[in-house]
Amino acid sequence: QVQLVESGGGMVQAGGSLRLSCAASGSTFSINIMRWYRDVPGKQRELVAGISNGDITNYADSVKGRFTISRDNANVAVYLQMNSLKPEDTAVYYCNVAAGPLKMNYWGQGTQVTVSS
């Protein structure tokens, strides 16, 4: 089992920045991929960014050049630096990890990000 706790959400004006953090505990030795997703009401959950345990990253087209995902393997955490935020980035952001040989998915509780115009 892996437990995830997110922090860092909040309200910011368009053009501003926020940094999301996600701390993992439990069977963290088995974590491979770490990701951030977001939920917007009325839309499907969107994969925002992912990072492998080899530090290979991928991003949604909508955030490329503005968001940066990183991970701290020593402290087992994943971060999402969000710059040049837009109102359409407003969402609940969820941390997700895949762990173990079966790559089971674990989710955090979510953190609200609100960007005002």
HELIX and SHEET records of a PDB file:
HELIX    1   1 THR A   28  SER A   30  5                                   3    
HELIX    2   2 PRO A   87  ASP A   89  5                                   3    
SHEET    1   A 4 VAL A   2  SER A   7  0                                        
SHEET    2   A 4 LEU A  18  GLY A  26 -1                                        
SHEET    3   A 4 ALA A  77  MET A  82 -1                                        
SHEET    4   A 4 PHE A  67  ASP A  72 -1                                        
SHEET    1   B 6 GLY A  10  GLN A  13  0                                        
SHEET    2   B 6 THR A 111  SER A 116  1                                        
SHEET    3   B 6 ALA A  91  ALA A  99 -1                                        
SHEET    4   B 6 ILE A  31  ASP A  39 -1                                        
SHEET    5   B 6 GLU A  46  ILE A  51 -1                                        
SHEET    6   B 6 THR A  57  TYR A  59 -1                                        
SHEET    1   C 4 GLY A  10  GLN A  13  0                                        
SHEET    2   C 4 THR A 111  SER A 116  1                                        
SHEET    3   C 4 ALA A  91  ALA A  99 -1                                        
SHEET    4   C 4 MET A 104  TRP A 107 -1                                        
END                                                                             
